[in-house]
Amino acid sequence: MAHDPSLLDFNISPELQEMGELLHEVCRNEIIPRRLELDEKEEYPFEIFKKFKEAGLPAIMYPEEYGGAGLGLFASILFAEIVSEYCLGVNTAISATKLGALPIEHGGTEEQKKKYLSAFASGEKIGAFGLTEPNAGSDVPNLSTTAVKKGDRYILNGTKQWISNSGVADVYTIFALTDKSKGPRGMSCFIVEKGTKGLSYGKLEQKMGIRCSHTRQVILEDCEVPEENLVGLKPNRGFIHAIQTLTSSRPAVAASAVGLATGAYKEAVKYARAREQFGKNIINFQAVQHMLADMATRIEQARLITYRAAKYAMAGHPDTAKYSAMAKYAASETAVAVCNDSLQLHGGYGFTKDYPIEKMYRDAKILTIYEGTSQIQKNEIGAYIIKESATLK
Ligand SMILES: Cc1cc2nc3c(=O)[nH]c(=O)nc-3n(C[C@H](O)[C@H](O)[C@H](O)COP(=O)(O)OP(=O)(O)OC[C@H]3O[C@@H](n4cnc5c(N)ncnc54)[C@H](O)[C@@H]3O)c2cc1C
């Protein structure tokens, strides 16, 4: 499919710009003073959530008919970009709710959408998305959690691995096989509420980065879920919901990478202006300027492909999955490279907790791993190249 030049016009409305300014202000006031302590103590950002809720910010990511601001996918992109400039851990904790909401947004019944999306939009409930398993990471179709119908209930058994917000979330969207004989096509998605009998959580994972975002297993042992909690009320549609969710959330992950890279770049510029060596500020060395130039250029490239992927997703374009994979791959590798160079420009001081770049560097690495590793994004792009090669003129 040829690219669509009309989707290069990003048209960021005054409403969105205003939202961005408010978000920057809240993040500066609420995240900067707390981020290092939350990271050290592995503390979940409940206090920050409270402030976000008071400012009506969770609504930004949801449709108007379910209590959201109705600003569209681009609002979620800007939200992820801005929050991640200040702390990728806080953004991951917030975005995990949106990730948990997406299968309901894509495939839920009107009743399910009203009940759950409204509670996410108001900030009243926290969500989580449970797809990955101990033996099914990149290999999603290999999942083994089962859901067996018994009367008017489904009985879920299995373990979900690396689930962001596990233990703190009120609502989990869990993928399980309702028809094993069909493989991934026999997968369904269920809404499991906290407190459901048979639902428990693993230990808090000790991570190198995004430590205020809590990651645990979700354990399902004869977990009984009412049949009305089957997303869309139709079984065996879970694989489609999972793909739709990942395709629409990858531009937001890419945006969070652009945000983190922007934060790391700003730290580098501030430091290079202030640090004096050989009788001048290091920003005056051309080698330093070249590093900053590379960082600024890569960030702008990543931002453009991210916004473009978002536009494709919003337009429902058939090539959305290709651009989402490209954006996630390009932006996450950019964030890792920019954080590395920013720390380098801080010299020995960057290797200490005295400067925010130490945490940003640790946080960055997850971006090339979660929601599909860089290799998996390239597999997806490769599949498109093969498909397109048949009609290449
Ligand atoms: C902090 C954190 C939070 C997470 N949050 C969530 C969440 O909320 N919900 C959820 O469902 N999941 C979540 N995940 C899971 C995440 O999406 C997976 O970790 C990721 O998809 C990779 O799976 P894996 O860890 O099993 O690695 P593996 O799939 O075992 O991959 C190991 C290596 O092999 C490579 N590889 C595997 N297959 C191929 C292939 N076909 N071609 C080339 N290379 C390949 C990979 O790229 C990687 O380098 C989270 C993970 C982490 C670490």
Ligand as a Chemical Component Dictionary entry (heavy atoms), coordinates in Angstrom:
data_LIG
# 
_chem_comp.id                   LIG 
_chem_comp.type                 NON-POLYMER 
_chem_comp.pdbx_formal_charge   0 
_chem_comp.three_letter_code    LIG 
# 
loop_
_chem_comp_atom.comp_id 
_chem_comp_atom.atom_id 
_chem_comp_atom.alt_atom_id 
_chem_comp_atom.type_symbol 
_chem_comp_atom.charge 
_chem_comp_atom.model_Cartn_x 
_chem_comp_atom.model_Cartn_y 
_chem_comp_atom.model_Cartn_z 
_chem_comp_atom.pdbx_ordinal 
LIG C1  C1  C 0 8.514  -4.432  33.150 1  
LIG C2  C2  C 0 7.644  -5.215  32.229 2  
LIG C3  C3  C 0 6.295  -4.908  32.129 3  
LIG C4  C4  C 0 5.453  -5.661  31.297 4  
LIG N1  N1  N 0 4.098  -5.405  31.275 5  
LIG C5  C5  C 0 3.272  -6.279  30.626 6  
LIG C6  C6  C 0 1.835  -6.153  30.762 7  
LIG O1  O1  O 0 1.316  -5.235  31.416 8  
LIG N2  N2  N 0 1.052  -7.089  30.158 9  
LIG C7  C7  C 0 1.558  -8.118  29.421 10 
LIG O2  O2  O 0 0.782  -8.916  28.907 11 
LIG N3  N3  N 0 2.914  -8.245  29.269 12 
LIG C8  C8  C 0 3.775  -7.365  29.860 13 
LIG N4  N4  N 0 5.139  -7.495  29.740 14 
LIG C9  C9  C 0 5.675  -8.593  28.929 15 
LIG C10 C10 C 0 6.464  -8.140  27.691 16 
LIG O3  O3  O 0 5.602  -7.706  26.699 17 
LIG C11 C11 C 0 7.352  -9.337  27.283 18 
LIG O4  O4  O 0 8.395  -9.411  28.244 19 
LIG C12 C12 C 0 7.913  -9.189  25.895 20 
LIG O5  O5  O 0 6.908  -9.321  24.941 21 
LIG C13 C13 C 0 9.016  -10.220 25.610 22 
LIG O6  O6  O 0 8.670  -11.513 26.010 23 
LIG P1  P1  P 0 9.702  -12.366 26.904 24 
LIG O7  O7  O 0 10.113 -11.505 28.040 25 
LIG O8  O8  O 0 9.083  -13.658 27.214 26 
LIG O9  O9  O 0 10.964 -12.575 25.963 27 
LIG P2  P2  P 0 11.149 -13.725 24.856 28 
LIG O10 O10 O 0 9.978  -13.781 23.973 29 
LIG O11 O11 O 0 11.563 -14.983 25.541 30 
LIG O12 O12 O 0 12.380 -13.154 24.040 31 
LIG C14 C14 C 0 13.762 -13.338 24.408 32 
LIG C15 C15 C 0 14.634 -12.790 23.269 33 
LIG O13 O13 O 0 14.391 -13.565 22.080 34 
LIG C16 C16 C 0 14.024 -12.711 21.012 35 
LIG N5  N5  N 0 13.046 -13.385 20.157 36 
LIG C17 C17 C 0 11.981 -14.158 20.552 37 
LIG N6  N6  N 0 11.294 -14.593 19.484 38 
LIG C18 C18 C 0 11.926 -14.100 18.384 39 
LIG C19 C19 C 0 11.710 -14.194 16.987 40 
LIG N7  N7  N 0 10.661 -14.861 16.480 41 
LIG N8  N8  N 0 12.566 -13.540 16.159 42 
LIG C20 C20 C 0 13.625 -12.825 16.652 43 
LIG N9  N9  N 0 13.888 -12.709 17.976 44 
LIG C21 C21 C 0 13.045 -13.327 18.823 45 
LIG C22 C22 C 0 13.414 -11.477 21.683 46 
LIG O14 O14 O 0 13.470 -10.349 20.834 47 
LIG C23 C23 C 0 14.304 -11.333 22.922 48 
LIG O15 O15 O 0 15.472 -10.637 22.567 49 
LIG C24 C24 C 0 6.012  -6.721  30.520 50 
LIG C25 C25 C 0 7.376  -7.013  30.614 51 
LIG C26 C26 C 0 8.189  -6.294  31.465 52 
LIG C27 C27 C 0 9.639  -6.693  31.578 53 
# 
loop_
_chem_comp_bond.comp_id 
_chem_comp_bond.atom_id_1 
_chem_comp_bond.atom_id_2 
_chem_comp_bond.value_order 
_chem_comp_bond.pdbx_ordinal 
LIG C1  C2  SING 1  
LIG C2  C3  SING 2  
LIG C2  C26 DOUB 3  
LIG C3  C4  DOUB 4  
LIG C4  N1  SING 5  
LIG C4  C24 SING 6  
LIG N1  C5  DOUB 7  
LIG C5  C6  SING 8  
LIG C5  C8  SING 9  
LIG C6  O1  DOUB 10 
LIG C6  N2  SING 11 
LIG N2  C7  SING 12 
LIG C7  O2  DOUB 13 
LIG C7  N3  SING 14 
LIG N3  C8  DOUB 15 
LIG C8  N4  SING 16 
LIG N4  C9  SING 17 
LIG N4  C24 SING 18 
LIG C9  C10 SING 19 
LIG C10 O3  SING 20 
LIG C10 C11 SING 21 
LIG C11 O4  SING 22 
LIG C11 C12 SING 23 
LIG C12 O5  SING 24 
LIG C12 C13 SING 25 
LIG C13 O6  SING 26 
LIG O6  P1  SING 27 
LIG P1  O7  DOUB 28 
LIG P1  O8  SING 29 
LIG P1  O9  SING 30 
LIG O9  P2  SING 31 
LIG P2  O10 DOUB 32 
LIG P2  O11 SING 33 
LIG P2  O12 SING 34 
LIG O12 C14 SING 35 
LIG C14 C15 SING 36 
LIG C15 O13 SING 37 
LIG C15 C23 SING 38 
LIG O13 C16 SING 39 
LIG C16 N5  SING 40 
LIG C16 C22 SING 41 
LIG N5  C17 SING 42 
LIG N5  C21 SING 43 
LIG C17 N6  DOUB 44 
LIG N6  C18 SING 45 
LIG C18 C19 SING 46 
LIG C18 C21 DOUB 47 
LIG C19 N7  SING 48 
LIG C19 N8  DOUB 49 
LIG N8  C20 SING 50 
LIG C20 N9  DOUB 51 
LIG N9  C21 SING 52 
LIG C22 O14 SING 53 
LIG C22 C23 SING 54 
LIG C23 O15 SING 55 
LIG C24 C25 DOUB 56 
LIG C25 C26 SING 57 
LIG C26 C27 SING 58 
# 
